[in-house]
């Protein structure tokens, strides 16, 4: 694969978000400090990020052309096979990006190792030049990550790098029918989580933690629930959050493993405010109201992280 340019994906720093919220840096500073906060924290984080971005742009400019794309433009930007994708920001930005770049290789750059865990950001700005030279020569390896796919009955699609949430957009009961492995029932719950291997140690793990804590409280002799899948394993895990048992709702389908040959089907019974969103980004969603049904499966595309 011949790369002609690097597409740098960035997001707003927390300082930029504060300035956007309060219209000026001075007003943002006044608000934070009057609340007892440390405005210097946000300034330092902002400066470190842009110093790292400056290093990244300098390293790339000596080898390839580049273009900077803000996260908000990802859903509409058209990538080509000649694009090498570079993400600089927090781990979640890699997850957001992977859904829109198909199988293009992604370099994750950690701009601030003191603040960001860097689970998906395996490289530092200081090492980027040598990484780029190796990539151009074809001397690199990628870690493939299985993604989830949601397809509505009207043809709309959404991918997830970490997980899907299917349910109501607020703290009201999510009402739907669920079908899995030949069984089908009506449910009322706090929504459904579908997780990939990459996301299985995140939101999904909190559901298992709650289950384990309650089980231990009642002294049940249960083995520890494990949620971790290999990132490239062709499996997804789904779990129903807080299912409610009543005359009109059942709780028999609460957990399962989705495979290439076994999908999850859900039909909405919510007149309004039903949604499907992925990777914690509520602004990137599909409406899921009465009349809508969705099939959750393993995506054909896999994310490719350069390691």
Secondary structure, DSSP 8 states (H G I E B T S, - for coil): ----EEEEEE---HHHHHHHHHSSHHHHHHHHHHTT--HHHHHHHHHHHHHHHHHHHHHHHTTSEEEEEEGGGTTT----TTEEEEEEE-HHHHHHHHTTSTT-EEEEEES-TTT---SS--B-GGGHHHHHHHHHHT---EEEEEEEEEEETTS-EEEESSEEEEEESSSS-EEEEEEETTEEEEEEES-EEEE-TTTTTTHHHHHHHHHHHHHHHTT-----------TT-S-EEEEESS---SSS---S--EEEEBTTB-EEEEE--SS-EEEEETT-TTSEEE--TT-EEEEEEEEEEEEEE-
